[in-house]
Amino acid sequence: MKLTILMDNPQSWYVPYAKALEAELNRRGHTVLVAERPEEVTAGDIAFFLSVEQMIKNDVRSKNKHNIVVHSSDLPRGKGWSPLTWQILEGKNEVVNTLFEAADKVDAGVIYCQDVIAFAGHELLSELHDAQGKSINRLILQFVDAYPDVHGRAQEGEATMYPKRSQKDSELDSEKTIAEQFNLLRVVDNEKYPAFFHYRGKKYLIKIFKEE
């Protein structure tokens, strides 16, 4: 098949997983185009929109028979931004990855398959992303291998939406314990948005690493 992988953020954590996915799809005999902009998408069988930060309009989606997104929540619950991060902050140790059809409305298309990511509760951001990236690729390969014998189902239940996170969301409370805020420390990015707190009129940054 002729497949497209669209990623519009070259700095995304998913980049190495996209490269691994491209290599595996090529190994299985498919033709794969990797695009960084929606206008680079060409006609084909399936386009995968992975780590894409914008809504893809219908004129781009119409070029392929299917347009696939993977979102780390049990849709329609947990639409929106950074669903894995928000669920870790909620204390969840199991997160659902959902592979579904892109639609006009955000995270609203029919669902084809899902995968459950299980965590032990100690993983930091790089480990969370590693499990997430491998799950995304697993779902995509499952979908491609089954195609065209794929069947979507409509989303059911009450929809919820996560807001976009910002640097301010990495702020720690100096009056709370490390244990109380450990899940926040797990999801901060040491370089892009490190944890911080204010104390005695000063701002302090905290970076977290795991000693193996």
ABEGO torsion letter per residue (X at the ends): XBBBBBBABAABAAAAAAAAAAAAAAAAGBBBBBBABAAABBBBABBBBBGBABBBBAAAAAABABBBBBBBBBOABGBEBGAAAAAAAAGBABBBBBBBBBBABBGABBBABBBBBBBAGABBAAAAAAAAAAAAAAAAAAAAAAOABBBBBBBBEBBBBBBBBBAAAABBBAABBAAAAAAAAAABBAAABBBBBBBGGBBBBBBBBBBX
